[in-house]
Amino acid sequence: QCSVCARWHSLKCPPFVLCCLLARANRVQFFQLADIFLSSGMVPAYTAAAFAKKFGRLALRAPPAGAMLALGFIHNIIRRHPACMLLLHKQRAAAANGDADGDAPDGAGVDVFEQAQADPAQSRAVESSFWELAALRNHYCPQVSSRVS
């Protein structure tokens, strides 16, 4: 077991999350423990959104097997916490409002999510969008890109 797995609840260790997501030995156990934590209806929407955003960013850097697992995990978070659907709708609205000429409004393309923030309430995840999923639609591995759709 990863020595920092016991500290997962503190949300202070993005390198730990990356090591567990990428390490085959810890991957399944990590996602099982995180799934148990996030399956509770008592988890606030901002915490679920912060986890989903972090997993989305990790999926961008993970090998295909890790990205597939992270995408399934994000799907479960969105299904269990309907308030996180707003992140998907913001993504579609941003894509619909973008223009091909490149003169987008101020702030377009800027993600307000603060990944380094230890407190999920302060991370501004709910104010963000799932641009990571749009990026994963163009993943080099066809299985990953089709899983996003």
Helices and strands as residue ranges (DSSP letters): G 5-10, H 14-22, H 24-38, H 45-61, H 64-80, G 82-84, H 85-97, G 120-122, H 131-136, H 142-148
